[in-house]
Amino acid sequence: MDLNDAVLTCAVNIHWTNAVGITGRKLAYRTATLRLVRNDLREIFVEVTPEKLKPLKFKLKDIMVHKKFMAEGKATFNFKAEQCSLYLSNAPPGTLMLFLRTIFIKMNGSGDGALDDASLQKKLREQMLGSRPSSFEEISPVTTAEMVLARKKAGLITRGSTTTPSPQAAKKRRFEELKGAGDEAGQGVPAAKKLYQASPLAGTQTEDSLRLNEEQMEVLRACIAGKNVFFTGSAGTGKSFLLRKIISALPPEGTVATASTGVAACLIGGTTLHAFAGIGGGDATAQRCLELASRPVAAQTWRKCKRLIIDEISMVDGQYFEKIEAVARHIRRNERPFGGIQLILCGDFLQLPPVVKGETAVQRFCFQSSAWESCIQCVYELKQVHRQSDPEFVKILNHLRIGHVNESIAARLVSTSKQKIEGNGILATQLCSHTNDANSINDSKLEHLSGDKVLFRAEDSDAGMSKQLDQQVQAPAQLYLKINAQVMLLKNINIANGLVNGARGVVVRIEKGLPVVRFKNNQEHVCRLEKWIIKTATGGVLTRRQVPLKLAWAFSIHKSQGLTLDCVEMSLSKVFEAGQAYVALSRAKSLQSVRILDFDAKQVWANPQVLQFYKNFRRRLIDTSLIPLGPKNKDKKPGAAGSTSSALAKLKKSLMNKPLVSIS
């Protein structure tokens, strides 16, 4: 199943108005499929096909598209000639954005598809005489030539750089957004919002332009098909990236994105699992948890949920997982696993484990709970590493992930202690095992710099929710900077130019009230206000606007989730959890960008229970993926050479006997 940019499934409301703007006829469809089609005259139509009903077609001419709420899966088409409006809702946001982008490109870049005058007259004559009925065909995929032509018409090909467009281009872009027209004749449609920001069309590479590989596509297909999915993978295999793609491919109504930590929740635009579940920390008895979740607001949240996404599942306590599974069945009055909610779980149990409170508390993973096996239908492991490209470093990380350190690995990591990784005045970020240590180092280093501190205060949508934003958003409510302060970028600004989440830099000046940062690649960038969006448990939205920077002399391992650090120093002597050393080292982009002080192989270990889980996990992957190749030979005894079952058994045995490191 390929995802088609010219097909969209969502709720559709159609209104027709009279000459004075009064709504007359109305149609409402809970589910309808929209396709882009062409007729014999090469005119483009939106075809709306409700379930079990005949399709309706609307010509894309003299129209206006409103896409302000596109991120919420909503858009409106106004067809002026037909005095008709299409109101789209509950559309998968990512699919909706691609659908609108395809319309924009097809209407502004289809210079090679038009008919010449003679062909056009012939087609019209045939239709008028009735000798040939009009036929429709699905629109062809977007071509490079169409994209280039659309860029020219949108004024996106200018002399300005990819990160800082020329004033004329910026002015033209603002005018076109206000005007809402895609071409000179006013018959086009406004582009999806991303077209006017950094996008493939604008000539820069962003996360939205990156394609999923085949193993990621397999996971996405299972999620769209409604399966209960758990997918895992080593650090840097694109788990969070894939999760954001999954969220954008699902209808917003009933989809709840959560994570075990605030930082991880912010990365996927969701809320924390604890805030959603409505049972507090889960420390109460099972009966008390049911009572807490039965309160009106919490109960309504559970009943509306159709798809529950949990990121960083490794940090969710097993007992807590059991309690919310029981809560889901109780509140929804449905005895199916999780009350019939589709589960999409993501994480790596060989990374950070659940946080245990109290000396007598026992650490218990989700997979050790009674609910795990009954809830999960499909399991996947991402194997392709994207963060690191050096095969030697990837191999070392794979060994560290399972707690294996031989002499050659130890020697190679010890040798990094002598590496000079600083450059352009940028010092290495020191990764700390404790957050308080990182904060103390940053405050002390800033105080010792000469000059006055400049305060950058965040703009929060709700001042009363600033504490919740502090817990979930990397950007601080108050950021003090000085010239020569060591900082880290907290947003993907321009992936192609290395301005990514985790890029290291130094403040070189303050210009018009904004910090100018020189990054490790020697590129200077004016850091303007960026927006972070998180969702509340009840479906509301909180936003924070702040310069996308944080002091970076030091950073905690827990806060480094989702970051790719290009200049990092670490001391592993204070590591206190299984997998913590692996998580710290896997933040680095390469062996050449990391310096490890006082490396000790004893500080690298993996939880034995997790290793056993992954061994069983691997067996399950093999059982579900291997199928007989051809019919079984009845003339041969079971186990005889050449029999299919014997060959499968040998293959399975050989795969299971390989070390775990080979699968990640």
ChimeraX attribute file (.defattr): number of C-alpha atoms within 10 A of each C-alpha:
attribute: neighborCount
match mode: 1-to-1
recipient: residues
	/A:1	6
	/A:2	6
	/A:3	12
	/A:4	12
	/A:5	20
	/A:6	23
	/A:7	20
	/A:8	23
	/A:9	22
	/A:10	20
	/A:11	21
	/A:12	25
	/A:13	17
	/A:14	16
	/A:15	17
	/A:16	18
	/A:17	16
	/A:18	12
	/A:19	7
	/A:20	6
	/A:21	9
	/A:22	10
	/A:23	14
	/A:24	9
	/A:25	11
	/A:26	12
	/A:27	10
	/A:28	14
	/A:29	16
	/A:30	13
	/A:31	17
	/A:32	22
	/A:33	18
	/A:34	24
	/A:35	21
	/A:36	26
	/A:37	22
	/A:38	18
	/A:39	15
	/A:40	16
	/A:41	18
	/A:42	16
	/A:43	16
	/A:44	23
	/A:45	22
	/A:46	20
	/A:47	21
	/A:48	22
	/A:49	19
	/A:50	20
	/A:51	12
	/A:52	7
	/A:53	9
	/A:54	8
	/A:55	14
	/A:56	12
	/A:57	15
	/A:58	18
	/A:59	18
	/A:60	20
	/A:61	18
	/A:62	16
	/A:63	23
	/A:64	22
	/A:65	20
	/A:66	17
	/A:67	21
	/A:68	13
	/A:69	13
	/A:70	22
	/A:71	17
	/A:72	19
	/A:73	25
	/A:74	22
	/A:75	24
	/A:76	20
	/A:77	19
	/A:78	20
	/A:79	19
	/A:80	13
	/A:81	10
	/A:82	15
	/A:83	15
	/A:84	19
	/A:85	22
	/A:86	20
	/A:87	16
	/A:88	24
	/A:89	25
	/A:90	22
	/A:91	27
	/A:92	24
	/A:93	24
	/A:94	22
	/A:95	23
	/A:96	30
	/A:97	24
	/A:98	19
	/A:99	20
	/A:100	24
	/A:101	23
	/A:102	24
	/A:103	24
	/A:104	24
	/A:105	27
	/A:106	24
	/A:107	21
	/A:108	24
	/A:109	23
	/A:110	17
	/A:111	13
	/A:112	8
	/A:113	12
	/A:114	12
	/A:115	15
	/A:116	8
	/A:117	9
	/A:118	8
	/A:119	12
	/A:120	14
	/A:121	12
	/A:122	12
	/A:123	17
	/A:124	15
	/A:125	13
	/A:126	13
	/A:127	13
	/A:128	11
	/A:129	9
	/A:130	10
	/A:131	9
	/A:132	12
	/A:133	12
	/A:134	13
	/A:135	10
	/A:136	17
	/A:137	13
	/A:138	15
	/A:139	18
	/A:140	11
	/A:141	12
	/A:142	17
	/A:143	12
	/A:144	11
	/A:145	14
	/A:146	22
	/A:147	21
	/A:148	19
	/A:149	18
	/A:150	25
	/A:151	20
	/A:152	14
	/A:153	16
	/A:154	27
	/A:155	17
	/A:156	23
	/A:157	19
	/A:158	16
	/A:159	11
	/A:160	14
	/A:161	11
	/A:162	20
	/A:163	17
	/A:164	11
	/A:165	15
	/A:166	14
	/A:167	12
	/A:168	13
	/A:169	18
	/A:170	17
	/A:171	11
	/A:172	15
	/A:173	17
	/A:174	13
	/A:175	12
	/A:176	18
	/A:177	15
	/A:178	10
	/A:179	12
	/A:180	18
	/A:181	22
	/A:182	23
	/A:183	17
	/A:184	10
	/A:185	8
	/A:186	15
	/A:187	16
	/A:188	23
	/A:189	26
	/A:190	27
	/A:191	25
	/A:192	23
	/A:193	18
	/A:194	16
	/A:195	20
	/A:196	19
	/A:197	17
	/A:198	21
	/A:199	18
	/A:200	16
	/A:201	22
	/A:202	20
	/A:203	17
	/A:204	18
	/A:205	18
	/A:206	18
	/A:207	16
	/A:208	15
	/A:209	12
	/A:210	10
	/A:211	11
	/A:212	14
	/A:213	11
	/A:214	10
	/A:215	13
	/A:216	24
	/A:217	18
	/A:218	13
	/A:219	24
	/A:220	21
	/A:221	16
	/A:222	16
	/A:223	22
	/A:224	13
	/A:225	9
	/A:226	15
	/A:227	17
	/A:228	21
	/A:229	21
	/A:230	22
	/A:231	18
	/A:232	23
	/A:233	21
	/A:234	26
	/A:235	29
	/A:236	23
	/A:237	20
	/A:238	21
	/A:239	23
	/A:240	19
	/A:241	18
	/A:242	20
	/A:243	24
	/A:244	19
	/A:245	22
	/A:246	21
	/A:247	25
	/A:248	20
	/A:249	20
	/A:250	22
	/A:251	22
	/A:252	20
	/A:253	16
	/A:254	17
	/A:255	17
	/A:256	24
	/A:257	26
	/A:258	29
	/A:259	29
	/A:260	21
	/A:261	22
	/A:262	24
	/A:263	24
	/A:264	24
	/A:265	23
	/A:266	23
	/A:267	24
	/A:268	22
	/A:269	18
	/A:270	29
	/A:271	30
	/A:272	25
	/A:273	26
	/A:274	20
	/A:275	19
	/A:276	24
	/A:277	24
	/A:278	24
	/A:279	24
	/A:280	14
	/A:281	12
	/A:282	19
	/A:283	12
	/A:284	13
	/A:285	10
	/A:286	18
	/A:287	11
	/A:288	13
	/A:289	21
	/A:290	21
	/A:291	15
	/A:292	19
	/A:293	24
	/A:294	18
	/A:295	13
	/A:296	9
	/A:297	12
	/A:298	19
	/A:299	21
	/A:300	15
	/A:301	19
	/A:302	26
	/A:303	15
	/A:304	14
	/A:305	18
	/A:306	16
	/A:307	24
	/A:308	20
	/A:309	24
	/A:310	26
	/A:311	27
	/A:312	25
	/A:313	29
	/A:314	26
	/A:315	22
	/A:316	22
	/A:317	23
	/A:318	21
	/A:319	21
	/A:320	20
	/A:321	21
	/A:322	18
	/A:323	22
	/A:324	23
	/A:325	20
	/A:326	20
	/A:327	27
	/A:328	25
	/A:329	18
	/A:330	17
	/A:331	20
	/A:332	19
	/A:333	12
	/A:334	13
	/A:335	12
	/A:336	14
	/A:337	19
	/A:338	22
	/A:339	21
	/A:340	18
	/A:341	25
	/A:342	21
	/A:343	22
	/A:344	26
	/A:345	22
	/A:346	24
	/A:347	22
	/A:348	23
	/A:349	27
	/A:350	27
	/A:351	24
	/A:352	21
	/A:353	23
	/A:354	19
	/A:355	15
	/A:356	13
	/A:357	9
	/A:358	7
	/A:359	6
	/A:360	7
	/A:361	9
	/A:362	12
	/A:363	13
	/A:364	20
	/A:365	22
	/A:366	21
	/A:367	19
	/A:368	17
	/A:369	17
	/A:370	13
	/A:371	20
	/A:372	17
	/A:373	12
	/A:374	11
	/A:375	19
	/A:376	18
	/A:377	13
	/A:378	17
	/A:379	18
	/A:380	19
	/A:381	22
	/A:382	21
	/A:383	18
	/A:384	16
	/A:385	17
	/A:386	12
	/A:387	19
	/A:388	21
	/A:389	11
	/A:390	13
	/A:391	11
	/A:392	13
	/A:393	21
	/A:394	22
	/A:395	15
	/A:396	23
	/A:397	24
	/A:398	21
	/A:399	21
	/A:400	25
	/A:401	30
	/A:402	25
	/A:403	23
	/A:404	17
	/A:405	19
	/A:406	11
	/A:407	8
	/A:408	10
	/A:409	19
	/A:410	14
	/A:411	12
	/A:412	13
	/A:413	20
	/A:414	17
	/A:415	14
	/A:416	19
	/A:417	17
	/A:418	10
	/A:419	13
	/A:420	14
	/A:421	18
	/A:422	16
	/A:423	14
	/A:424	12
	/A:425	16
	/A:426	22
	/A:427	22
	/A:428	25
	/A:429	26
	/A:430	23
	/A:431	26
	/A:432	26
	/A:433	24
	/A:434	16
	/A:435	15
	/A:436	11
	/A:437	14
	/A:438	21
	/A:439	17
	/A:440	11
	/A:441	17
	/A:442	20
	/A:443	14
	/A:444	11
	/A:445	15
	/A:446	19
	/A:447	13
	/A:448	8
	/A:449	14
	/A:450	10
	/A:451	11
	/A:452	11
	/A:453	15
	/A:454	15
	/A:455	12
	/A:456	18
	/A:457	14
	/A:458	20
	/A:459	16
	/A:460	18
	/A:461	14
	/A:462	12
	/A:463	11
	/A:464	9
	/A:465	12
	/A:466	20
	/A:467	11
	/A:468	13
	/A:469	25
	/A:470	16
	/A:471	15
	/A:472	23
	/A:473	23
	/A:474	20
	/A:475	24
	/A:476	23
	/A:477	18
	/A:478	13
	/A:479	17
	/A:480	16
	/A:481	24
	/A:482	21
	/A:483	20
	/A:484	19
	/A:485	25
	/A:486	27
	/A:487	27
	/A:488	25
	/A:489	25
	/A:490	21
	/A:491	22
	/A:492	16
	/A:493	22
	/A:494	18
	/A:495	15
	/A:496	14
	/A:497	13
	/A:498	17
	/A:499	22
	/A:500	20
	/A:501	20
	/A:502	25
	/A:503	22
	/A:504	32
	/A:505	34
	/A:506	25
	/A:507	23
	/A:508	19
	/A:509	17
	/A:510	16
	/A:511	10
	/A:512	8
	/A:513	11
	/A:514	15
	/A:515	23
	/A:516	20
	/A:517	27
	/A:518	22
	/A:519	24
	/A:520	21
	/A:521	15
	/A:522	12
	/A:523	12
	/A:524	15
	/A:525	18
	/A:526	18
	/A:527	19
	/A:528	14
	/A:529	15
	/A:530	16
	/A:531	15
	/A:532	20
	/A:533	19
	/A:534	24
	/A:535	21
	/A:536	14
	/A:537	23
	/A:538	15
	/A:539	13
	/A:540	8
	/A:541	15
	/A:542	18
	/A:543	19
	/A:544	24
	/A:545	19
	/A:546	22
	/A:547	23
	/A:548	22
	/A:549	28
	/A:550	23
	/A:551	26
	/A:552	27
	/A:553	26
	/A:554	26
	/A:555	26
	/A:556	19
	/A:557	23
	/A:558	18
	/A:559	18
	/A:560	19
	/A:561	18
	/A:562	19
	/A:563	21
	/A:564	21
	/A:565	26
	/A:566	24
	/A:567	27
	/A:568	29
	/A:569	25
	/A:570	24
	/A:571	19
	/A:572	24
	/A:573	15
	/A:574	12
	/A:575	17
	/A:576	13
	/A:577	18
	/A:578	21
	/A:579	24
	/A:580	25
	/A:581	28
	/A:582	27
	/A:583	22
	/A:584	24
	/A:585	26
	/A:586	26
	/A:587	25
	/A:588	24
	/A:589	22
	/A:590	22
	/A:591	22
	/A:592	16
	/A:593	18
	/A:594	27
	/A:595	26
	/A:596	21
	/A:597	17
	/A:598	12
	/A:599	20
	/A:600	15
	/A:601	19
	/A:602	11
	/A:603	19
	/A:604	23
	/A:605	20
	/A:606	22
	/A:607	17
	/A:608	13
	/A:609	14
	/A:610	20
	/A:611	17
	/A:612	12
	/A:613	15
	/A:614	18
	/A:615	16
	/A:616	13
	/A:617	15
	/A:618	18
	/A:619	15
	/A:620	14
	/A:621	15
	/A:622	15
	/A:623	12
	/A:624	10
	/A:625	7
	/A:626	11
	/A:627	11
	/A:628	10
	/A:629	10
	/A:630	7
	/A:631	8
	/A:632	13
	/A:633	13
	/A:634	8
	/A:635	8
	/A:636	12
	/A:637	11
	/A:638	14
	/A:639	13
	/A:640	13
	/A:641	11
	/A:642	13
	/A:643	17
	/A:644	20
	/A:645	18
	/A:646	15
	/A:647	16
	/A:648	16
	/A:649	12
	/A:650	13
	/A:651	13
	/A:652	15
	/A:653	12
	/A:654	10
	/A:655	16
	/A:656	15
	/A:657	9
	/A:658	10
	/A:659	11
	/A:660	18
	/A:661	16
	/A:662	11
	/A:663	15
	/A:664	21
